Amino acid sequence: MSEYNFKTYWKDELTAEVKADDCRVYIKRYTTHPAKQLFWKDEISRFELGQVLELRCWDRNRANLNLYLDELGIKDFNPYEICRKTHGVMVQDFIWFQFDGENLSFKDVRFKR
């Protein structure tokens, strides 16, 4: 995957648009509120994006990780693919990702207890 785009939201508030190419990642931030966004600058490396995405996943050394990956239909620990399936939703905040072609709201992706 050499190029992809997605948006980040805090609940239903658009907080950033992310566009990645082969070398760099460009972020159009709509907020700098620290609780509502994940990005600290307008341009980062692909490595840095990978780190951000991995923070939205389970620990790669988690016991029984393969059970979670199987549930998502993913063979290997790949933060981008995991976030595509889970939308990067976590129980401790309201941040989530919307990928190109999706028409979702926070109600559709939020963590349900």
Backbone as a chain_set.jsonl record, in Angstrom:
{"seq": "MSEYNFKTYWKDELTAEVKADDCRVYIKRYTTHPAKQLFWKDEISRFELGQVLELRCWDRNRANLNLYLDELGIKDFNPYEICRKTHGVMVQDFIWFQFDGENLSFKDVRFKR", "coords": {"N": [[0.852, -1.161, 0.0], [0.935, 1.91, -1.085], [-0.201, 4.402, -1.015], [-2.679, 6.038, 0.868], [-5.682, 7.286, 2.406], [-7.363, 8.797, 5.16], [-9.741, 9.887, 7.665], [-9.775, 11.476, 10.862], [-11.725, 11.449, 13.789], [-13.281, 12.946, 16.656], [-15.649, 11.799, 18.553], [-18.31, 12.849, 16.686], [-17.01, 14.907, 15.504], [-14.99, 16.181, 13.061], [-11.55, 15.946, 13.142], [-9.112, 15.705, 11.847], [-7.616, 15.292, 8.599], [-5.967, 12.796, 6.872], [-3.402, 12.143, 4.666], [-1.425, 9.979, 2.941], [1.58, 9.293, 1.194], [4.142, 7.61, -0.709], [6.36, 8.4, 0.789], [5.879, 10.44, 2.754], [3.556, 11.734, 5.232], [0.745, 13.674, 5.285], [-1.026, 15.956, 7.204], [-4.05, 17.491, 7.741], [-5.061, 19.409, 10.145], [-7.882, 20.038, 12.161], [-8.254, 20.734, 14.702], [-6.355, 21.498, 17.616], [-6.652, 20.596, 20.072], [-5.609, 18.7, 22.773], [-6.913, 16.369, 23.747], [-8.568, 15.616, 21.722], [-7.278, 14.929, 19.376], [-4.747, 13.15, 17.498], [-2.42, 13.891, 16.281], [0.554, 15.742, 16.214], [1.776, 17.498, 14.568], [1.827, 18.902, 11.209], [2.967, 17.384, 9.222], [4.329, 14.186, 8.974], [6.469, 11.288, 9.196], [6.144, 8.116, 7.449], [6.814, 6.083, 9.155], [6.306, 7.264, 11.668], [3.528, 7.555, 11.44], [2.832, 4.862, 11.42], [3.483, 4.245, 14.07], [1.56, 5.789, 15.434], [-0.797, 4.543, 14.537], [-0.364, 1.988, 15.582], [-0.619, 2.49, 18.291], [-3.331, 2.522, 18.513], [-4.105, -0.075, 18.555], [-4.229, -3.487, 19.84], [-1.735, -4.71, 22.105], [1.135, -5.908, 20.486], [2.328, -8.144, 21.53], [0.459, -9.425, 23.001], [-1.193, -11.995, 24.808], [-2.805, -14.673, 23.173], [-3.209, -13.242, 20.82], [-3.571, -14.048, 18.174], [-6.182, -15.027, 18.141], [-7.741, -12.691, 18.186], [-6.887, -11.491, 15.815], [-7.728, -13.439, 13.976], [-10.5, -13.211, 14.318], [-10.917, -10.772, 13.097], [-10.212, -11.405, 10.563], [-7.585, -11.196, 9.727], [-4.245, -12.018, 9.001], [-1.65, -11.363, 9.969], [-0.013, -9.228, 12.417], [-0.81, -6.125, 11.704], [-0.9, -2.863, 11.936], [-2.277, -0.904, 10.332], [-4.198, -2.448, 8.903], [-5.583, -3.569, 11.049], [-6.666, -1.256, 12.218], [-8.292, -0.46, 10.091], [-10.317, -2.32, 10.302], [-11.217, -2.063, 12.976], [-11.569, 0.598, 13.275], [-9.888, 1.985, 14.841], [-10.918, 2.389, 17.328], [-11.036, 2.901, 20.808], [-11.483, 2.085, 24.263], [-10.926, 4.097, 26.104], [-11.159, 6.675, 25.028], [-12.679, 8.997, 22.653], [-11.863, 8.979, 20.043], [-11.673, 8.109, 16.611], [-11.279, 6.429, 13.397], [-12.166, 7.132, 10.022], [-12.352, 5.662, 6.935], [-11.668, 6.056, 3.4], [-14.551, 5.975, 1.38], [-16.311, 5.145, 3.309], [-19.275, 5.683, 5.202], [-19.915, 6.582, 8.036], [-20.855, 7.1, 11.496], [-20.069, 8.204, 14.849], [-21.752, 6.741, 16.485], [-21.99, 4.377, 15.062], [-19.494, 3.14, 15.32], [-18.537, 3.234, 17.919], [-17.213, 2.048, 21.082], [-18.832, -0.541, 22.591], [-20.2, -1.508, 25.596]], "CA": [[0.0, 0.0, 0.0], [1.821, 3.064, -1.183], [-0.937, 5.638, -0.777], [-4.01, 5.885, 1.433], [-6.24, 8.464, 3.054], [-8.434, 8.586, 6.127], [-10.076, 11.033, 8.513], [-9.924, 11.169, 12.281], [-12.847, 12.118, 14.441], [-13.541, 12.866, 18.084], [-17.094, 11.598, 18.433], [-18.659, 13.146, 15.293], [-16.285, 16.113, 15.108], [-13.818, 15.94, 12.223], [-10.388, 16.561, 13.77], [-7.965, 15.722, 10.932], [-7.606, 14.498, 7.371], [-4.63, 12.235, 6.727], [-3.079, 11.689, 3.312], [-0.08, 9.401, 2.943], [2.126, 8.81, -0.072], [5.243, 6.672, -0.498], [7.404, 8.898, 1.691], [5.444, 11.337, 3.825], [2.159, 11.757, 5.636], [0.315, 15.066, 5.417], [-2.18, 16.025, 8.081], [-4.778, 18.759, 7.842], [-5.669, 19.365, 11.475], [-8.984, 20.965, 12.405], [-8.17, 21.092, 16.117], [-5.105, 21.164, 18.298], [-7.04, 20.178, 21.419], [-4.859, 17.467, 23.01], [-7.761, 15.2, 23.988], [-9.385, 15.334, 20.546], [-6.513, 14.63, 18.17], [-3.594, 12.274, 17.66], [-1.276, 14.366, 15.509], [1.225, 16.875, 16.848], [2.274, 18.409, 13.534], [1.118, 18.783, 9.934], [3.642, 16.424, 8.34], [5.093, 13.19, 9.711], [6.974, 10.198, 8.362], [5.31, 6.91, 7.44], [7.149, 5.367, 10.387], [5.554, 7.904, 12.75], [2.123, 7.17, 11.276], [2.737, 3.481, 11.891], [3.478, 4.283, 15.53], [0.252, 6.301, 15.851], [-1.78, 3.484, 14.303], [-0.131, 0.884, 16.519], [-1.169, 2.883, 19.587], [-4.774, 2.278, 18.468], [-4.262, -1.531, 18.446], [-3.814, -4.274, 20.995], [-0.293, -4.929, 22.191], [1.546, -6.941, 19.527], [2.776, -9.308, 22.303], [-0.671, -9.867, 23.816], [-1.534, -13.421, 24.785], [-3.942, -15.022, 22.308], [-3.381, -12.225, 19.775], [-4.077, -14.674, 16.947], [-7.645, -15.128, 18.221], [-8.276, -11.389, 17.796], [-6.613, -11.307, 14.384], [-8.637, -14.344, 13.255], [-11.835, -12.626, 14.385], [-10.951, -9.682, 12.115], [-9.849, -11.925, 9.251], [-6.247, -10.698, 9.428], [-3.265, -13.069, 9.29], [-0.486, -10.848, 10.686], [-0.197, -7.979, 13.134], [-0.62, -5.009, 10.789], [-1.703, -1.793, 12.547], [-3.195, -0.277, 9.386], [-5.323, -3.358, 8.645], [-6.368, -3.67, 12.285], [-7.445, -0.008, 12.34], [-9.348, -0.471, 9.065], [-11.421, -3.157, 10.8], [-11.715, -1.608, 14.278], [-11.662, 2.058, 13.18], [-9.006, 2.557, 15.855], [-11.72, 2.709, 18.514], [-10.515, 2.437, 22.091], [-12.443, 2.308, 25.34], [-10.588, 5.231, 26.95], [-11.383, 7.989, 24.419], [-13.715, 9.068, 21.627], [-11.203, 9.132, 18.749], [-11.842, 6.983, 15.689], [-10.891, 6.674, 12.014], [-13.087, 6.838, 8.924], [-11.556, 5.441, 5.733], [-12.317, 6.425, 2.142], [-15.683, 5.144, 0.965], [-17.178, 4.819, 4.44], [-20.229, 6.704, 5.634], [-20.198, 6.14, 9.392], [-20.852, 8.085, 12.569], [-19.542, 7.662, 16.089], [-22.714, 5.743, 16.952], [-21.74, 3.125, 14.35], [-18.204, 2.522, 15.619], [-18.134, 3.389, 19.317], [-17.035, 0.869, 21.91], [-20.076, -0.874, 23.299], [-19.949, -2.377, 26.769]], "C": [[0.901, 1.229, 0.0], [1.101, 4.371, -0.875], [-2.298, 5.323, -0.179], [-4.391, 7.138, 2.193], [-7.264, 8.026, 4.088], [-8.642, 9.863, 6.921], [-10.098, 10.563, 9.955], [-11.026, 12.042, 12.856], [-12.713, 12.003, 15.948], [-15.063, 12.919, 18.186], [-17.464, 11.87, 16.972], [-18.016, 14.43, 14.786], [-15.042, 15.732, 14.291], [-12.628, 16.672, 12.831], [-9.166, 16.601, 12.853], [-8.261, 14.902, 9.684], [-6.162, 14.081, 7.144], [-4.468, 11.724, 5.305], [-1.634, 11.231, 3.311], [0.317, 9.024, 1.529], [3.303, 7.887, 0.254], [6.22, 7.109, 0.589], [6.886, 9.629, 2.916], [3.951, 11.202, 4.093], [1.811, 13.212, 5.921], [-0.988, 15.097, 6.196], [-2.764, 17.424, 8.046], [-5.543, 18.677, 9.155], [-6.743, 20.436, 11.607], [-9.071, 21.368, 13.864], [-6.767, 20.779, 16.608], [-5.382, 20.772, 19.753], [-6.399, 18.818, 21.709], [-5.709, 16.224, 23.262], [-8.531, 14.766, 22.744], [-8.589, 14.938, 19.31], [-5.271, 13.824, 18.497], [-2.31, 12.85, 17.074], [-0.735, 15.668, 16.074], [1.825, 17.851, 15.849], [1.594, 18.074, 12.211], [1.765, 17.832, 8.936], [4.475, 15.494, 9.207], [5.592, 12.134, 8.733], [5.986, 9.029, 8.388], [5.575, 6.078, 8.687], [6.359, 5.937, 11.56], [4.066, 7.573, 12.653], [1.912, 5.743, 11.754], [2.699, 3.405, 13.409], [2.126, 4.763, 16.062], [-0.806, 5.203, 15.688], [-1.605, 2.336, 15.296], [-0.645, 1.214, 17.918], [-2.674, 2.631, 19.664], [-5.096, 0.79, 18.354], [-3.968, -2.194, 19.792], [-2.302, -4.371, 20.976], [0.094, -6.085, 21.269], [2.033, -8.207, 20.231], [1.678, -9.868, 23.203], [-0.878, -11.374, 23.688], [-2.772, -13.616, 23.919], [-4.216, -13.986, 21.218], [-3.978, -12.829, 18.507], [-5.587, -14.855, 16.962], [-8.301, -13.828, 17.78], [-8.075, -11.141, 16.306], [-7.532, -12.189, 13.546], [-10.05, -13.78, 13.209], [-12.005, -11.511, 13.35], [-10.646, -10.168, 10.7], [-8.484, -11.433, 8.781], [-5.235, -11.757, 9.851], [-2.115, -12.595, 10.166], [-0.834, -9.562, 11.422], [0.191, -6.838, 12.204], [-1.498, -3.864, 11.294], [-2.686, -1.123, 11.59], [-4.414, -1.166, 9.149], [-6.202, -3.528, 9.887], [-7.25, -2.429, 12.441], [-8.529, 0.094, 11.273], [-10.558, -1.244, 9.563], [-12.044, -2.602, 12.081], [-11.988, -0.114, 14.315], [-10.829, 2.743, 14.258], [-9.722, 2.926, 17.144], [-11.06, 2.111, 19.753], [-11.5, 2.815, 23.184], [-12.166, 3.608, 26.094], [-10.781, 6.603, 26.312], [-12.44, 7.894, 23.321], [-13.142, 9.257, 20.226], [-11.448, 7.889, 17.91], [-11.483, 7.425, 14.282], [-12.025, 6.325, 11.06], [-12.251, 6.768, 7.648], [-12.362, 5.788, 4.491], [-13.425, 5.437, 1.795], [-16.636, 4.778, 2.089], [-18.084, 6.001, 4.765], [-20.724, 6.291, 7.015], [-20.265, 7.322, 10.335], [-20.283, 7.417, 13.814], [-20.459, 6.571, 16.639], [-22.455, 4.374, 16.304], [-20.482, 2.399, 14.821], [-17.839, 2.505, 17.097], [-18.029, 2.045, 20.034], [-18.298, 0.643, 22.703], [-19.757, -1.842, 24.428], [-21.043, -3.384, 26.93]], "O": [[1.551, 1.53, 1.001], [1.745, 5.354, -0.508], [-2.999, 4.436, -0.666], [-3.54, 7.942, 2.574], [-7.945, 7.015, 3.918], [-7.837, 10.793, 6.863], [-10.399, 9.404, 10.24], [-11.223, 13.193, 12.466], [-12.098, 11.063, 16.453], [-15.68, 13.955, 17.935], [-16.967, 11.171, 16.089], [-18.427, 14.976, 13.762], [-14.155, 15.039, 14.788], [-12.683, 17.887, 13.02], [-8.278, 17.43, 13.046], [-9.044, 13.952, 9.71], [-5.248, 14.903, 7.212], [-5.3, 10.965, 4.807], [-0.728, 11.998, 3.639], [-0.492, 8.504, 0.76], [3.433, 7.434, 1.392], [6.841, 6.267, 1.238], [7.415, 9.444, 4.012], [3.198, 10.639, 3.298], [2.488, 13.891, 6.692], [-1.929, 14.364, 5.893], [-2.071, 18.412, 8.29], [-6.544, 17.968, 9.264], [-6.544, 21.587, 11.219], [-9.862, 22.238, 14.229], [-6.085, 19.903, 16.075], [-4.46, 20.635, 20.558], [-6.626, 17.869, 20.959], [-5.244, 15.114, 23.004], [-9.087, 13.668, 22.712], [-9.188, 14.635, 18.278], [-4.802, 13.817, 19.635], [-1.223, 12.34, 17.348], [-1.497, 16.587, 16.374], [2.324, 18.909, 16.231], [0.872, 17.082, 12.108], [1.166, 17.512, 7.909], [5.233, 15.943, 10.066], [5.175, 12.103, 7.575], [5.104, 8.968, 9.245], [4.665, 5.44, 9.217], [5.803, 5.183, 12.358], [3.416, 7.338, 13.671], [0.919, 5.45, 12.421], [1.967, 2.592, 13.975], [1.606, 4.207, 17.029], [-1.609, 4.966, 16.59], [-2.586, 1.78, 15.789], [-1.061, 0.318, 18.651], [-3.232, 2.538, 20.758], [-6.242, 0.429, 18.086], [-3.522, -1.551, 20.742], [-1.668, -4.139, 19.947], [-0.558, -7.129, 21.277], [2.143, -9.252, 19.589], [1.949, -10.696, 24.072], [-0.754, -11.946, 22.605], [-3.685, -12.791, 23.945], [-5.347, -13.872, 20.747], [-4.797, -12.196, 17.841], [-6.217, -14.839, 15.904], [-9.311, -13.853, 17.076], [-8.97, -10.647, 15.62], [-8.057, -11.746, 12.525], [-10.721, -13.86, 12.181], [-13.089, -11.325, 12.796], [-10.806, -9.413, 9.741], [-8.254, -11.271, 7.582], [-5.35, -12.33, 10.935], [-1.646, -13.346, 11.021], [-1.816, -8.893, 11.101], [1.373, -6.61, 11.947], [-2.713, -3.89, 11.101], [-3.808, -0.805, 11.984], [-5.546, -0.683, 9.192], [-7.424, -3.621, 9.778], [-8.435, -2.538, 12.756], [-9.583, 0.677, 11.526], [-11.696, -0.869, 9.281], [-13.261, -2.663, 12.255], [-12.572, 0.388, 15.275], [-11.027, 3.921, 14.556], [-9.197, 3.686, 17.958], [-10.591, 0.973, 19.742], [-12.266, 3.767, 23.034], [-13.091, 4.175, 26.675], [-10.585, 7.613, 26.987], [-13.02, 6.832, 23.095], [-13.867, 9.656, 19.314], [-11.436, 6.767, 18.416], [-11.389, 8.618, 13.994], [-12.749, 5.35, 11.263], [-11.527, 7.709, 7.322], [-13.592, 5.811, 4.526], [-13.252, 4.223, 1.905], [-17.671, 4.159, 1.84], [-17.699, 7.161, 4.618], [-21.808, 5.724, 7.154], [-19.792, 8.413, 10.016], [-20.044, 6.21, 13.827], [-19.982, 5.584, 17.199], [-22.676, 3.337, 16.929], [-20.408, 1.173, 14.733], [-16.9, 1.809, 17.482], [-18.657, 1.057, 19.654], [-18.775, 1.535, 23.404], [-19.115, -2.871, 24.217], [-21.004, -4.195, 27.856]]}, "num_chains": 1, "name": "protein.A"}
